[in-house]
Every structure is written in structure tokens, then in C-alpha cells.
Amino acid sequence: MRILIVEDEKELSRSIVAYLKRENYVCDVADTVSSALDKTDSFDYDCIVLDISLVDGNGFQLLRELKTNNRADGVIILSARDSLDDRVTGLNLGADDYLSKPFHLSELNARIAALIRRKRFQGNRNLVYNELFIDLYAKTVTVHGNNVGLTRREFDLLLYLVSNKDRVISKNAIAENISGDSGASFDNFDFLYSHMKNLKKKLAAAGCRDYIRSVYGMGYKFTS
């Protein structure tokens, strides 16, 4: 899952990134409205953590842009504890949640996870596809009740495919999602093929049916 942190307090931004990376999120950072707009032009995000007060303007500009373009990125706004007007304005512009400063990183993490479950998985904590069981909170996968030992990248790969169930996802999009890099920088997709091969091999060894289809010349699709 990919997160954009828009925050110009350097120390806070570093703390958020360090915490979320330990939770296996891919994190991008912007400290201005203009750089945040550049990021959202390049990537779709599962969640944007958005400070309202930035050096070159305010986060409302980004919210308006997302709304104008009918973007589905989830947004959590950060605001000073006494900025009720900012919170109300942000929610009216399309933000999904808000968090008052100062806050605990564990609460931010919980709100991000809840937002992603609501937007991507209809609020479900668990995903079940016949014998395949995915616990979104514990970030574990079982098949026929037996744990499948996936790496972080393999879990992210499976979850990204599941979150786009029955849609063909390009290799570029998948590579960007699990690596955190722009697809334009990839000389080849060997690393993606390796992760895909290992994921499919582990699921098959556990007795899981092959839900991940390769679509020639296009990418991959998860279908149950």
C-alpha cells in the first residue's frame, strides 16, 4: 500500500515515514503544495496524510485538485488542535478523516488502516476467497487454515492484486506499487517476475488454487 505524507515539519515527516515503513507501507514525501501535486499526478495513493498549513499555500488546494479530477485517494488531514474551521473545510472538500496535532503515530497508523479498509475493502478486516484467507490487520495469509509465510513484498503484491480483483493490472502499475519507484525507471521487470513466481509457488504449495492470471502483453489479474 502506498502512502503520501504532505508535511513541512521535517522531524515529524521523518518520524511518520519511519513508523509507516515499519508497518510495511511504501511512503512518498512532499513538503509543499506544488511537490504534492506533482506526486499525485504521477501516482495513485491508498492514503494521503495531508498537513493543511504548508510553506507555499495550504492543503486545501490539493484537496480541490483531487476532487476536480474525481480521484479516489483517501485523505487524512492534519490540523492544529484548535483549528475547527480547517477540519470542517477539509471534510467538506472531500477529506475522509482528520487528526489533531499533536498525535500518537500508532493512532495515525490505525486511522490509515481503517481508511484503506473502508475504501478498498468495504470496511472488512478479513478477505476470504474460498480456501484463501487474508487478515488485513495482522497482515497474514492462510490457506485451508495453514499459515503461508510471505515476505513483505509478496504480501503487498497479493493485496494489490486482490484490491483490483477482476481487473487487469499492468506490470508498470504493479512494479510501482510494490517498489515505490516510478515505472519509467525500470530497465526490466525481473524483480516483479521473481516476486510473482515466489508468491504463486508458496500459495500453490499450501494447496491454494491459482487465482493469479497472466494476461499476455498486458499484466496480471486476480480472479476467484
C-alpha positions in Angstrom: 0.0 0.0 0.0 1.3 3.4 -1.0 1.1 6.5 1.3 1.9 10.2 0.5 2.9 12.3 3.5 2.5 16.0 2.8 4.1 17.7 5.8 6.7 20.5 6.0 7.8 19.8 9.6 10.9 17.8 8.7 11.2 16.0 12.0 7.6 15.0 12.1 7.7 13.9 8.5 10.7 11.7 9.1 9.0 10.2 12.2 5.9 9.4 10.2 7.8 7.8 7.4 10.0 5.7 9.7 6.9 4.4 11.6 4.8 3.6 8.5 7.7 1.9 6.7 7.9 -0.5 9.7 4.3 -1.2 9.1 5.2 -2.2 5.5 3.8 0.8 3.7 5.6 2.4 0.7 5.9 6.1 1.6 6.4 9.2 -0.6 7.0 12.6 0.9 6.2 16.2 -0.2 6.7 19.3 1.8 5.0 21.8 -0.4 1.7 22.0 -2.3 3.4 22.1 -5.7 5.5 19.0 -4.9 2.4 17.2 -3.6 0.5 18.0 -6.8 3.5 16.6 -8.8 3.3 13.4 -6.8 -0.4 12.9 -7.2 0.0 13.5 -10.9 2.4 10.6 -11.0 0.8 8.1 -8.6 -2.4 6.9 -7.1 -2.3 6.7 -3.4 -4.1 4.5 -0.9 -3.9 7.3 1.6 -2.6 10.9 1.7 -1.7 12.3 5.1 -2.1 16.0 4.5 -1.0 18.9 6.7 -3.2 21.9 6.0 -0.5 24.6 6.6 2.4 24.5 4.1 5.1 27.0 3.2 3.7 27.7 -0.3 0.0 27.6 0.4 -2.4 25.2 2.1 -3.5 21.6 1.7 -7.0 22.7 0.5 -5.5 23.3 -2.9 -4.6 19.6 -3.2 -8.0 18.5 -1.9 -9.7 20.7 -4.5 -7.5 19.3 -7.3 -8.3 15.7 -6.2 -12.0 16.4 -6.1 -11.9 18.2 -9.5 -10.2 15.1 -11.1 -12.6 12.6 -9.3 -9.6 10.9 -7.6 -10.3 8.1 -5.2 -7.2 8.6 -3.0 -8.1 8.5 0.7 -7.1 11.7 2.7 -6.4 12.3 6.3 -5.9 15.9 7.2 -3.6 17.1 10.0 -4.5 20.2 11.8 -3.8 22.2 15.0 -6.0 21.2 17.9 -7.9 24.5 17.8 -8.4 24.7 14.0 -12.1 23.6 13.9 -12.7 25.6 10.8 -9.8 23.9 9.0 -11.2 20.4 9.9 -14.7 21.3 8.7 -13.5 22.8 5.5 -11.2 19.8 4.8 -14.0 17.3 5.3 -16.4 19.4 3.2 -13.8 19.4 0.4 -13.6 15.6 0.4 -11.2 14.5 3.1 -12.0 11.2 4.8 -10.7 11.8 8.3 -8.7 14.3 10.4 -6.2 14.1 13.2 -5.4 16.9 15.5 -1.7 17.7 16.3 0.0 16.5 18.4 -0.9 12.9 17.9 0.4 9.4 18.5 1.9 7.6 15.5 0.0 4.5 16.5 -3.3 6.3 16.1 -2.3 7.7 12.7 -1.4 4.1 11.6 -4.8 2.8 12.9 -6.7 5.5 11.1 -4.8 4.9 7.8 -5.5 1.1 8.1 -9.2 1.8 8.8 -9.5 4.2 5.9 -7.9 1.8 3.5 -10.2 -1.0 4.7 -13.2 1.3 4.1 -12.2 2.5 0.6 -10.6 -0.7 -0.8 -12.2 -3.5 1.1 -15.7 -2.2 2.1 -14.5 -2.0 5.8 -13.6 -5.6 6.1 -10.8 -6.7 8.3 -10.6 -10.1 6.6 -10.8 -11.1 3.0 -11.9 -14.7 2.1 -11.7 -16.3 -1.3 -12.7 -19.9 -0.9 -9.6 -21.5 0.8 -7.6 -18.3 0.8 -7.9 -16.1 3.9 -6.2 -12.7 4.2 -6.0 -10.9 7.6 -5.6 -7.2 6.7 -4.8 -6.2 10.3 -2.3 -8.9 11.1 -1.0 -8.9 7.5 -1.1 -12.7 7.3 -2.3 -15.2 4.8 -3.6 -18.7 5.4 -4.7 -21.4 3.0 -7.0 -24.2 4.4 -6.2 -22.7 7.9 -2.5 -23.1 7.5 -0.2 -20.0 7.5 1.6 -19.1 4.3 5.0 -17.4 5.1 5.0 -14.5 2.7 7.6 -11.8 2.6 6.5 -8.1 2.8 6.8 -7.7 -1.0 4.8 -10.9 -1.6 2.1 -9.8 0.7 1.9 -6.4 -0.8 1.8 -7.9 -4.3 -1.1 -10.3 -3.4 -3.0 -7.5 -1.6 -2.6 -5.1 -4.6 -3.9 -7.7 -7.0 -6.8 -8.6 -4.6 -7.7 -4.9 -4.2 -8.1 -4.7 -8.0 -9.9 -8.0 -8.3 -11.1 -9.0 -11.8 -9.1 -6.0 -13.3 -6.1 -6.4 -15.5 -3.2 -4.5 -13.8 -0.2 -3.5 -15.9 3.3 -4.6 -14.9 4.3 -1.0 -14.6 1.5 -0.3 -12.1 2.3 -3.4 -10.0 6.1 -2.6 -10.1 5.5 1.0 -8.9 3.2 -0.2 -6.1 5.5 -2.8 -4.6 8.8 -1.0 -5.2 7.9 2.7 -4.5 9.7 3.7 -7.7 8.5 5.3 -10.9 7.8 2.7 -13.6 9.8 4.9 -16.0 13.0 4.0 -14.1 12.7 0.2 -14.6 15.1 -1.3 -17.2 13.2 -4.6 -16.8 10.7 -6.4 -14.6 12.8 -9.2 -13.4 12.3 -8.4 -9.8 8.5 -8.4 -10.4 8.6 -11.8 -12.1 10.7 -13.1 -9.2 8.2 -11.9 -6.6 5.3 -13.2 -8.6 6.9 -16.6 -9.1 7.6 -17.0 -5.4 4.1 -15.8 -4.4 2.4 -18.3 -6.8 4.7 -21.1 -5.7 4.1 -20.6 -2.0 0.3 -20.4 -2.5 0.3 -23.5 -4.7 2.4 -25.4 -2.1 -0.2 -24.6 0.5 -3.0 -26.0 -1.6 -4.3 -22.7 -3.0 -5.9 -22.6 -6.4 -4.2 -20.4 -9.0 -6.2 -17.2 -8.8 -3.5 -15.0 -10.3 -3.7 -15.0 -14.1 -1.0 -13.7 -16.5 -2.6 -11.7 -19.3 -0.2 -11.8 -22.3 1.2 -8.4 -23.3 -0.7 -6.6 -20.6 -0.1 -7.7 -17.0 -1.9 -9.8 -14.3 -5.3 -10.3 -12.9 -6.7 -11.8 -9.7 -9.9 -13.7 -10.2 -11.7 -16.1 -7.9 
